[in-house]
Amino acid sequence: MNLNIQIPEHWQIKRLIDVCKCVTGTTPSKNDSSNYGSYLPFVKPPQVVDTPINYAPEMLSDKGANKARILPVDSVLVTCIGNLGRTAINKVPVAFNQQINAIIPSMNIDGRFLFYQAQSNEFRKQLENLSSATTVAIVNKGKFETINIVLPPLPEQLAIVSKIEELLSDLENGKQQLLLAQQQLKIYRQSLLKWAFEGKLTNKGLNVGELPKGWEWVKNKDLLKYVTSGSRDWKQYYSTKGSHFVRTQDINSNKLEIANSAFVDLPEKVEGKRSLIEEGDILMTITGANVGKVAVVDFSIKEAYVSQSVALLKYHDKRITKYLWYFFQAQGYGKSFIEKLVYGVGRPVLSLENMREVDVLICPIEDQKQIIDELESKLTVCDKIEETISQSLLQAESLRQSILKKAFEGKLV
């Protein structure tokens, strides 16, 4: 596979097989517990995240190490099954499993130079092009060895690595500050919600644990008209047109992304009006890893239905639904109450009956309006800051790739 790049005349383009040793990992038998212990780190894909590695949660025993493939220091690990192209460079000897191919550099190749090159878009494009056309992307060792790399003389490799690490260090520091700001923003959001349902946003001078006048705890069922979920057999009606069909993945950041939903073309005789979504409804995911995600339908919506993994909550008084949407996002309040009701291992589930019985803090409509106004005003600012941070993180990744591109075209030093 040719590399479509311009490089200095004295550089070379070589296949991995011609200048390095490539190996695929193995897994010592799990049936023999004596293969595992505390002797040698055993690396699996979750530990391969484009960083140096000197530790793994799972360790092999001396016996297990004798049955594994052990990498010398400064080898490059690349995930080659499933999520392709994540990399690591080992700073201590490690063993690794069969989902990873590793590159052991020869004497005239610096491992760090390969490590950064394996993170470049050009390397990853080759990897993706070599992957088998199956449900799970796979690149076996034979194909992996055909990947081309650029190869300058060793002194230039070392100079390039030094410059890359200088630039990426500054970039990483900036990225960490952005991630910290992002985390602090999440904490601030939850603080706002907590203050709202403690009454502190709208009532000054409240004592700890004291509810404002007119506020009370009730069961969700006392407010609900009904709660239901969608039909289990509507997948057979999937179509490119018809009615929107809302699944768990269509509720993101506690908002309904109706434009991305699937469609169902339903026969006239199919009964489904009970699970018809209308303006003023609340939707909540009730199965899967992100159970408890919640959205309010605060816009006019064309014919749409929920799937079996999404609950549809219809309230007698639709004026309260935006208030309840915020309530179900608040840690220590609705969000925490819902999380405590989730059951099941592997695929968590939230029952409709539990949703009826969950406690809800309700207050007069005027207080609700004031809370919504206060939250919307402050959270809109949070949203704008979050958008700026997300854009900056994307720009940081773009700049990282720009640095790597220049490095392996001979334009960085």
Contacts in CASP RR format, 6 or more apart in sequence:
PFRMAT RR
TARGET T0000
AUTHOR 0000-0000-0000
METHOD contacts of the structure
MODEL  1
MNLNIQIPEHWQIKRLIDVCKCVTGTTPSKNDSSNYGSYLPFVKPPQVVD
TPINYAPEMLSDKGANKARILPVDSVLVTCIGNLGRTAINKVPVAFNQQI
NAIIPSMNIDGRFLFYQAQSNEFRKQLENLSSATTVAIVNKGKFETINIV
LPPLPEQLAIVSKIEELLSDLENGKQQLLLAQQQLKIYRQSLLKWAFEGK
LTNKGLNVGELPKGWEWVKNKDLLKYVTSGSRDWKQYYSTKGSHFVRTQD
INSNKLEIANSAFVDLPEKVEGKRSLIEEGDILMTITGANVGKVAVVDFS
IKEAYVSQSVALLKYHDKRITKYLWYFFQAQGYGKSFIEKLVYGVGRPVL
SLENMREVDVLICPIEDQKQIIDELESKLTVCDKIEETISQSLLQAESLR
QSILKKAFEGKLV
1 126 0 8 1.000
1 129 0 8 1.000
1 130 0 8 1.000
1 146 0 8 1.000
1 147 0 8 1.000
1 148 0 8 1.000
2 148 0 8 1.000
3 13 0 8 1.000
3 122 0 8 1.000
3 148 0 8 1.000
3 150 0 8 1.000
5 122 0 8 1.000
5 150 0 8 1.000
5 408 0 8 1.000
5 409 0 8 1.000
6 409 0 8 1.000
7 13 0 8 1.000
7 150 0 8 1.000
7 408 0 8 1.000
7 409 0 8 1.000
7 410 0 8 1.000
8 152 0 8 1.000
8 410 0 8 1.000
10 152 0 8 1.000
10 153 0 8 1.000
11 150 0 8 1.000
11 151 0 8 1.000
11 152 0 8 1.000
11 410 0 8 1.000
12 150 0 8 1.000
12 151 0 8 1.000
12 152 0 8 1.000
13 148 0 8 1.000
13 149 0 8 1.000
13 150 0 8 1.000
13 151 0 8 1.000
14 148 0 8 1.000
14 149 0 8 1.000
14 151 0 8 1.000
15 145 0 8 1.000
15 146 0 8 1.000
15 147 0 8 1.000
15 148 0 8 1.000
15 149 0 8 1.000
16 22 0 8 1.000
16 103 0 8 1.000
16 144 0 8 1.000
16 145 0 8 1.000
16 146 0 8 1.000
16 147 0 8 1.000
16 148 0 8 1.000
16 149 0 8 1.000
17 142 0 8 1.000
17 145 0 8 1.000
17 146 0 8 1.000
19 105 0 8 1.000
19 106 0 8 1.000
19 109 0 8 1.000
19 149 0 8 1.000
19 151 0 8 1.000
20 103 0 8 1.000
20 104 0 8 1.000
20 105 0 8 1.000
20 106 0 8 1.000
20 109 0 8 1.000
20 114 0 8 1.000
21 103 0 8 1.000
21 104 0 8 1.000
21 106 0 8 1.000
22 101 0 8 1.000
22 102 0 8 1.000
22 103 0 8 1.000
22 104 0 8 1.000
22 141 0 8 1.000
22 142 0 8 1.000
22 144 0 8 1.000
22 145 0 8 1.000
23 69 0 8 1.000
23 71 0 8 1.000
23 101 0 8 1.000
23 102 0 8 1.000
23 104 0 8 1.000
23 141 0 8 1.000
24 69 0 8 1.000
24 80 0 8 1.000
24 98 0 8 1.000
24 100 0 8 1.000
24 101 0 8 1.000
24 102 0 8 1.000
24 140 0 8 1.000
24 141 0 8 1.000
25 68 0 8 1.000
25 69 0 8 1.000
25 95 0 8 1.000
25 96 0 8 1.000
25 97 0 8 1.000
25 98 0 8 1.000
25 100 0 8 1.000
25 101 0 8 1.000
25 102 0 8 1.000
26 67 0 8 1.000
26 68 0 8 1.000
26 69 0 8 1.000
26 95 0 8 1.000
26 97 0 8 1.000
26 98 0 8 1.000
27 68 0 8 1.000
27 97 0 8 1.000
27 98 0 8 1.000
28 35 0 8 1.000
28 36 0 8 1.000
28 60 0 8 1.000
28 64 0 8 1.000
28 67 0 8 1.000
28 68 0 8 1.000
29 35 0 8 1.000
29 67 0 8 1.000
34 61 0 8 1.000
34 63 0 8 1.000
34 64 0 8 1.000
35 60 0 8 1.000
35 61 0 8 1.000
35 63 0 8 1.000
35 64 0 8 1.000
35 67 0 8 1.000
36 42 0 8 1.000
36 58 0 8 1.000
36 59 0 8 1.000
36 60 0 8 1.000
36 61 0 8 1.000
36 64 0 8 1.000
37 59 0 8 1.000
37 60 0 8 1.000
37 61 0 8 1.000
38 59 0 8 1.000
38 61 0 8 1.000
39 59 0 8 1.000
39 60 0 8 1.000
39 61 0 8 1.000
39 62 0 8 1.000
39 64 0 8 1.000
39 65 0 8 1.000
40 59 0 8 1.000
40 60 0 8 1.000
40 62 0 8 1.000
40 64 0 8 1.000
40 65 0 8 1.000
40 68 0 8 1.000
40 70 0 8 1.000
40 93 0 8 1.000
40 94 0 8 1.000
40 95 0 8 1.000
41 53 0 8 1.000
41 54 0 8 1.000
41 55 0 8 1.000
41 56 0 8 1.000
41 58 0 8 1.000
41 59 0 8 1.000
41 60 0 8 1.000
41 92 0 8 1.000
41 94 0 8 1.000
41 95 0 8 1.000
42 56 0 8 1.000
42 58 0 8 1.000
42 59 0 8 1.000
42 60 0 8 1.000
42 68 0 8 1.000
42 94 0 8 1.000
42 95 0 8 1.000
42 96 0 8 1.000
42 97 0 8 1.000
43 53 0 8 1.000
43 56 0 8 1.000
43 77 0 8 1.000
43 88 0 8 1.000
43 90 0 8 1.000
43 94 0 8 1.000
43 95 0 8 1.000
43 96 0 8 1.000
43 97 0 8 1.000
43 100 0 8 1.000
44 56 0 8 1.000
44 58 0 8 1.000
44 96 0 8 1.000
44 97 0 8 1.000
44 99 0 8 1.000
44 100 0 8 1.000
45 79 0 8 1.000
45 81 0 8 1.000
45 83 0 8 1.000
45 86 0 8 1.000
45 97 0 8 1.000
45 99 0 8 1.000
45 100 0 8 1.000
47 53 0 8 1.000
47 56 0 8 1.000
47 57 0 8 1.000
47 88 0 8 1.000
48 77 0 8 1.000
48 78 0 8 1.000
48 79 0 8 1.000
48 86 0 8 1.000
48 87 0 8 1.000
48 88 0 8 1.000
48 100 0 8 1.000
49 86 0 8 1.000
49 88 0 8 1.000
50 86 0 8 1.000
50 87 0 8 1.000
50 88 0 8 1.000
50 119 0 8 1.000
51 88 0 8 1.000
52 88 0 8 1.000
52 89 0 8 1.000
52 90 0 8 1.000
52 91 0 8 1.000
53 77 0 8 1.000
53 88 0 8 1.000
53 89 0 8 1.000
53 90 0 8 1.000
53 91 0 8 1.000
53 94 0 8 1.000
54 90 0 8 1.000
54 91 0 8 1.000
54 92 0 8 1.000
55 92 0 8 1.000
56 94 0 8 1.000
60 68 0 8 1.000
60 95 0 8 1.000
64 95 0 8 1.000
65 95 0 8 1.000
68 95 0 8 1.000
68 96 0 8 1.000
69 95 0 8 1.000
69 96 0 8 1.000
69 102 0 8 1.000
70 93 0 8 1.000
70 94 0 8 1.000
70 95 0 8 1.000
71 77 0 8 1.000
71 90 0 8 1.000
71 93 0 8 1.000
71 94 0 8 1.000
71 95 0 8 1.000
71 96 0 8 1.000
71 102 0 8 1.000
71 104 0 8 1.000
72 93 0 8 1.000
72 104 0 8 1.000
73 90 0 8 1.000
73 91 0 8 1.000
73 92 0 8 1.000
73 93 0 8 1.000
74 89 0 8 1.000
74 90 0 8 1.000
74 91 0 8 1.000
74 105 0 8 1.000
74 110 0 8 1.000
74 111 0 8 1.000
74 112 0 8 1.000
75 89 0 8 1.000
75 90 0 8 1.000
75 102 0 8 1.000
75 103 0 8 1.000
75 104 0 8 1.000
75 105 0 8 1.000
75 111 0 8 1.000
76 87 0 8 1.000
76 88 0 8 1.000
76 89 0 8 1.000
76 102 0 8 1.000
76 103 0 8 1.000
76 105 0 8 1.000
76 111 0 8 1.000
76 114 0 8 1.000
76 115 0 8 1.000
76 118 0 8 1.000
77 87 0 8 1.000
77 88 0 8 1.000
77 89 0 8 1.000
77 90 0 8 1.000
77 94 0 8 1.000
77 96 0 8 1.000
77 100 0 8 1.000
77 101 0 8 1.000
77 102 0 8 1.000
78 85 0 8 1.000
78 86 0 8 1.000
78 87 0 8 1.000
78 100 0 8 1.000
78 101 0 8 1.000
78 102 0 8 1.000
78 103 0 8 1.000
78 118 0 8 1.000
78 127 0 8 1.000
78 144 0 8 1.000
79 85 0 8 1.000
79 86 0 8 1.000
79 87 0 8 1.000
79 99 0 8 1.000
79 100 0 8 1.000
80 99 0 8 1.000
80 100 0 8 1.000
80 101 0 8 1.000
80 127 0 8 1.000
80 138 0 8 1.000
80 139 0 8 1.000
80 140 0 8 1.000
80 144 0 8 1.000
81 98 0 8 1.000
81 99 0 8 1.000
81 136 0 8 1.000
81 137 0 8 1.000
81 138 0 8 1.000
81 139 0 8 1.000
82 99 0 8 1.000
82 136 0 8 1.000
82 137 0 8 1.000
82 138 0 8 1.000
84 124 0 8 1.000
84 127 0 8 1.000
84 128 0 8 1.000
84 131 0 8 1.000
84 137 0 8 1.000
84 139 0 8 1.000
85 118 0 8 1.000
85 124 0 8 1.000
85 127 0 8 1.000
87 115 0 8 1.000
87 118 0 8 1.000
87 119 0 8 1.000
88 115 0 8 1.000
89 111 0 8 1.000
89 112 0 8 1.000
89 115 0 8 1.000
96 102 0 8 1.000
101 139 0 8 1.000
101 141 0 8 1.000
101 144 0 8 1.000
103 114 0 8 1.000
103 118 0 8 1.000
105 111 0 8 1.000
105 114 0 8 1.000
108 154 0 8 1.000
109 151 0 8 1.000
109 154 0 8 1.000
109 157 0 8 1.000
110 154 0 8 1.000
110 157 0 8 1.000
110 158 0 8 1.000
110 161 0 8 1.000
112 161 0 8 1.000
112 165 0 8 1.000
113 157 0 8 1.000
113 158 0 8 1.000
113 160 0 8 1.000
113 161 0 8 1.000
114 149 0 8 1.000
116 161 0 8 1.000
116 164 0 8 1.000
116 404 0 8 1.000
116 407 0 8 1.000
117 123 0 8 1.000
117 149 0 8 1.000
117 150 0 8 1.000
117 404 0 8 1.000
117 407 0 8 1.000
117 408 0 8 1.000
118 124 0 8 1.000
119 404 0 8 1.000
120 401 0 8 1.000
120 404 0 8 1.000
120 405 0 8 1.000
120 407 0 8 1.000
120 408 0 8 1.000
121 401 0 8 1.000
121 404 0 8 1.000
121 405 0 8 1.000
122 405 0 8 1.000
122 408 0 8 1.000
123 147 0 8 1.000
123 149 0 8 1.000
126 147 0 8 1.000
126 148 0 8 1.000
127 139 0 8 1.000
127 144 0 8 1.000
127 147 0 8 1.000
128 137 0 8 1.000
130 139 0 8 1.000
130 143 0 8 1.000
130 144 0 8 1.000
130 146 0 8 1.000
130 147 0 8 1.000
131 137 0 8 1.000
131 138 0 8 1.000
131 139 0 8 1.000
132 138 0 8 1.000
132 139 0 8 1.000
132 140 0 8 1.000
150 408 0 8 1.000
150 409 0 8 1.000
151 157 0 8 1.000
152 160 0 8 1.000
152 410 0 8 1.000
156 413 0 8 1.000
159 413 0 8 1.000
160 407 0 8 1.000
160 408 0 8 1.000
160 410 0 8 1.000
160 412 0 8 1.000
160 413 0 8 1.000
163 407 0 8 1.000
163 412 0 8 1.000
163 413 0 8 1.000
164 403 0 8 1.000
164 404 0 8 1.000
164 407 0 8 1.000
164 412 0 8 1.000
167 403 0 8 1.000
168 400 0 8 1.000
168 403 0 8 1.000
171 396 0 8 1.000
171 399 0 8 1.000
171 400 0 8 1.000
171 403 0 8 1.000
174 396 0 8 1.000
175 393 0 8 1.000
175 396 0 8 1.000
178 389 0 8 1.000
178 392 0 8 1.000
178 393 0 8 1.000
178 396 0 8 1.000
179 393 0 8 1.000
181 385 0 8 1.000
181 389 0 8 1.000
182 386 0 8 1.000
182 389 0 8 1.000
182 393 0 8 1.000
185 382 0 8 1.000
185 385 0 8 1.000
185 386 0 8 1.000
185 389 0 8 1.000
188 382 0 8 1.000
189 379 0 8 1.000
189 382 0 8 1.000
190 330 0 8 1.000
190 331 0 8 1.000
192 201 0 8 1.000
192 375 0 8 1.000
192 378 0 8 1.000
192 379 0 8 1.000
192 382 0 8 1.000
193 326 0 8 1.000
193 329 0 8 1.000
193 330 0 8 1.000
193 331 0 8 1.000
193 333 0 8 1.000
193 375 0 8 1.000
194 330 0 8 1.000
194 331 0 8 1.000
194 332 0 8 1.000
194 333 0 8 1.000
195 201 0 8 1.000
196 202 0 8 1.000
196 326 0 8 1.000
196 330 0 8 1.000
196 371 0 8 1.000
196 374 0 8 1.000
196 375 0 8 1.000
197 327 0 8 1.000
197 330 0 8 1.000
197 333 0 8 1.000
197 361 0 8 1.000
198 206 0 8 1.000
198 209 0 8 1.000
199 206 0 8 1.000
199 211 0 8 1.000
199 212 0 8 1.000
199 215 0 8 1.000
199 371 0 8 1.000
200 206 0 8 1.000
201 370 0 8 1.000
201 371 0 8 1.000
201 374 0 8 1.000
201 375 0 8 1.000
202 212 0 8 1.000
202 367 0 8 1.000
202 370 0 8 1.000
202 371 0 8 1.000
202 374 0 8 1.000
203 212 0 8 1.000
206 212 0 8 1.000
211 361 0 8 1.000
212 363 0 8 1.000
212 367 0 8 1.000
214 363 0 8 1.000
214 364 0 8 1.000
214 367 0 8 1.000
215 361 0 8 1.000
215 362 0 8 1.000
215 363 0 8 1.000
215 364 0 8 1.000
215 367 0 8 1.000
216 361 0 8 1.000
216 362 0 8 1.000
216 363 0 8 1.000
217 359 0 8 1.000
217 360 0 8 1.000
217 361 0 8 1.000
217 362 0 8 1.000
218 359 0 8 1.000
218 360 0 8 1.000
218 362 0 8 1.000
219 356 0 8 1.000
219 357 0 8 1.000
219 358 0 8 1.000
219 359 0 8 1.000
219 360 0 8 1.000
220 313 0 8 1.000
220 355 0 8 1.000
220 356 0 8 1.000
220 357 0 8 1.000
220 358 0 8 1.000
220 359 0 8 1.000
220 360 0 8 1.000
221 356 0 8 1.000
221 357 0 8 1.000
223 315 0 8 1.000
223 316 0 8 1.000
223 317 0 8 1.000
223 320 0 8 1.000
223 324 0 8 1.000
223 360 0 8 1.000
223 362 0 8 1.000
224 313 0 8 1.000
224 314 0 8 1.000
224 315 0 8 1.000
224 316 0 8 1.000
224 356 0 8 1.000
225 314 0 8 1.000
225 315 0 8 1.000
225 316 0 8 1.000
226 274 0 8 1.000
226 314 0 8 1.000
227 311 0 8 1.000
227 312 0 8 1.000
227 313 0 8 1.000
227 314 0 8 1.000
227 352 0 8 1.000
227 355 0 8 1.000
227 356 0 8 1.000
228 274 0 8 1.000
228 275 0 8 1.000
228 306 0 8 1.000
228 311 0 8 1.000
228 312 0 8 1.000
228 352 0 8 1.000
229 275 0 8 1.000
229 286 0 8 1.000
229 306 0 8 1.000
229 307 0 8 1.000
229 308 0 8 1.000
229 309 0 8 1.000
229 310 0 8 1.000
229 311 0 8 1.000
229 312 0 8 1.000
229 352 0 8 1.000
230 275 0 8 1.000
230 305 0 8 1.000
230 306 0 8 1.000
230 307 0 8 1.000
230 308 0 8 1.000
230 310 0 8 1.000
230 312 0 8 1.000
231 270 0 8 1.000
231 272 0 8 1.000
231 275 0 8 1.000
231 305 0 8 1.000
231 307 0 8 1.000
231 308 0 8 1.000
232 308 0 8 1.000
234 245 0 8 1.000
234 264 0 8 1.000
234 266 0 8 1.000
234 270 0 8 1.000
234 305 0 8 1.000
234 307 0 8 1.000
237 264 0 8 1.000
237 265 0 8 1.000
237 266 0 8 1.000
237 267 0 8 1.000
237 270 0 8 1.000
238 245 0 8 1.000
238 262 0 8 1.000
238 263 0 8 1.000
238 264 0 8 1.000
239 263 0 8 1.000
239 264 0 8 1.000
239 265 0 8 1.000
240 263 0 8 1.000
241 263 0 8 1.000
241 265 0 8 1.000
242 263 0 8 1.000
242 264 0 8 1.000
242 265 0 8 1.000
242 266 0 8 1.000
242 303 0 8 1.000
243 263 0 8 1.000
243 264 0 8 1.000
243 265 0 8 1.000
243 266 0 8 1.000
243 302 0 8 1.000
243 303 0 8 1.000
243 304 0 8 1.000
243 305 0 8 1.000
244 258 0 8 1.000
244 261 0 8 1.000
244 262 0 8 1.000
244 263 0 8 1.000
244 277 0 8 1.000
244 301 0 8 1.000
244 302 0 8 1.000
244 303 0 8 1.000
244 304 0 8 1.000
244 305 0 8 1.000
245 261 0 8 1.000
245 262 0 8 1.000
245 263 0 8 1.000
245 264 0 8 1.000
245 304 0 8 1.000
245 305 0 8 1.000
245 306 0 8 1.000
245 307 0 8 1.000
246 256 0 8 1.000
246 258 0 8 1.000
246 261 0 8 1.000
246 277 0 8 1.000
246 283 0 8 1.000
246 304 0 8 1.000
246 305 0 8 1.000
246 306 0 8 1.000
246 307 0 8 1.000
246 310 0 8 1.000
247 261 0 8 1.000
247 262 0 8 1.000
247 307 0 8 1.000
247 309 0 8 1.000
247 310 0 8 1.000
248 285 0 8 1.000
248 287 0 8 1.000
248 288 0 8 1.000
248 290 0 8 1.000
248 293 0 8 1.000
248 307 0 8 1.000
248 309 0 8 1.000
248 310 0 8 1.000
249 260 0 8 1.000
250 256 0 8 1.000
250 257 0 8 1.000
250 258 0 8 1.000
250 260 0 8 1.000
250 261 0 8 1.000
251 257 0 8 1.000
251 283 0 8 1.000
251 284 0 8 1.000
251 285 0 8 1.000
251 293 0 8 1.000
251 294 0 8 1.000
251 295 0 8 1.000
251 310 0 8 1.000
252 293 0 8 1.000
254 293 0 8 1.000
254 294 0 8 1.000
254 295 0 8 1.000
254 325 0 8 1.000
254 329 0 8 1.000
255 295 0 8 1.000
256 283 0 8 1.000
256 295 0 8 1.000
256 296 0 8 1.000
256 297 0 8 1.000
258 301 0 8 1.000
258 304 0 8 1.000
261 304 0 8 1.000
264 305 0 8 1.000
266 272 0 8 1.000
272 305 0 8 1.000
275 305 0 8 1.000
275 306 0 8 1.000
275 312 0 8 1.000
276 303 0 8 1.000
276 304 0 8 1.000
276 305 0 8 1.000
277 283 0 8 1.000
277 297 0 8 1.000
277 301 0 8 1.000
277 304 0 8 1.000
277 305 0 8 1.000
277 306 0 8 1.000
277 312 0 8 1.000
278 297 0 8 1.000
278 301 0 8 1.000
278 314 0 8 1.000
279 297 0 8 1.000
279 298 0 8 1.000
279 299 0 8 1.000
279 300 0 8 1.000
279 301 0 8 1.000
279 318 0 8 1.000
280 296 0 8 1.000
280 297 0 8 1.000
280 298 0 8 1.000
280 315 0 8 1.000
280 318 0 8 1.000
280 321 0 8 1.000
281 296 0 8 1.000
281 297 0 8 1.000
281 312 0 8 1.000
281 313 0 8 1.000
281 314 0 8 1.000
281 318 0 8 1.000
281 321 0 8 1.000
282 294 0 8 1.000
282 295 0 8 1.000
282 296 0 8 1.000
282 297 0 8 1.000
282 312 0 8 1.000
282 313 0 8 1.000
282 315 0 8 1.000
282 321 0 8 1.000
282 324 0 8 1.000
282 325 0 8 1.000
282 328 0 8 1.000
283 294 0 8 1.000
283 295 0 8 1.000
283 296 0 8 1.000
283 297 0 8 1.000
283 306 0 8 1.000
283 310 0 8 1.000
283 311 0 8 1.000
283 312 0 8 1.000
283 313 0 8 1.000
284 292 0 8 1.000
284 293 0 8 1.000
284 294 0 8 1.000
284 295 0 8 1.000
284 310 0 8 1.000
284 311 0 8 1.000
284 313 0 8 1.000
284 328 0 8 1.000
284 338 0 8 1.000
284 350 0 8 1.000
284 355 0 8 1.000
285 291 0 8 1.000
285 292 0 8 1.000
285 293 0 8 1.000
285 294 0 8 1.000
285 309 0 8 1.000
285 310 0 8 1.000
285 311 0 8 1.000
285 350 0 8 1.000
286 292 0 8 1.000
286 309 0 8 1.000
286 310 0 8 1.000
286 311 0 8 1.000
286 349 0 8 1.000
286 350 0 8 1.000
286 351 0 8 1.000
286 352 0 8 1.000
286 355 0 8 1.000
287 308 0 8 1.000
287 309 0 8 1.000
287 347 0 8 1.000
287 348 0 8 1.000
287 349 0 8 1.000
287 350 0 8 1.000
288 309 0 8 1.000
288 347 0 8 1.000
288 348 0 8 1.000
288 349 0 8 1.000
289 348 0 8 1.000
291 342 0 8 1.000
291 348 0 8 1.000
291 349 0 8 1.000
291 350 0 8 1.000
292 328 0 8 1.000
292 335 0 8 1.000
292 338 0 8 1.000
292 339 0 8 1.000
292 342 0 8 1.000
292 350 0 8 1.000
294 325 0 8 1.000
294 328 0 8 1.000
294 329 0 8 1.000
295 325 0 8 1.000
296 321 0 8 1.000
296 322 0 8 1.000
296 324 0 8 1.000
296 325 0 8 1.000
298 321 0 8 1.000
298 322 0 8 1.000
306 312 0 8 1.000
311 350 0 8 1.000
311 352 0 8 1.000
311 355 0 8 1.000
313 355 0 8 1.000
315 321 0 8 1.000
315 324 0 8 1.000
319 365 0 8 1.000
319 368 0 8 1.000
320 362 0 8 1.000
320 365 0 8 1.000
320 368 0 8 1.000
322 372 0 8 1.000
323 363 0 8 1.000
323 368 0 8 1.000
323 371 0 8 1.000
323 372 0 8 1.000
324 360 0 8 1.000
326 371 0 8 1.000
326 372 0 8 1.000
326 375 0 8 1.000
327 333 0 8 1.000
327 334 0 8 1.000
327 360 0 8 1.000
327 361 0 8 1.000
328 334 0 8 1.000
328 335 0 8 1.000
328 338 0 8 1.000
329 335 0 8 1.000
330 336 0 8 1.000
333 361 0 8 1.000
334 358 0 8 1.000
334 359 0 8 1.000
334 360 0 8 1.000
337 358 0 8 1.000
337 359 0 8 1.000
338 350 0 8 1.000
338 355 0 8 1.000
338 358 0 8 1.000
341 350 0 8 1.000
341 351 0 8 1.000
341 354 0 8 1.000
341 355 0 8 1.000
341 358 0 8 1.000
342 348 0 8 1.000
342 349 0 8 1.000
342 350 0 8 1.000
343 349 0 8 1.000
343 350 0 8 1.000
343 351 0 8 1.000
363 371 0 8 1.000
403 412 0 8 1.000
406 412 0 8 1.000
END
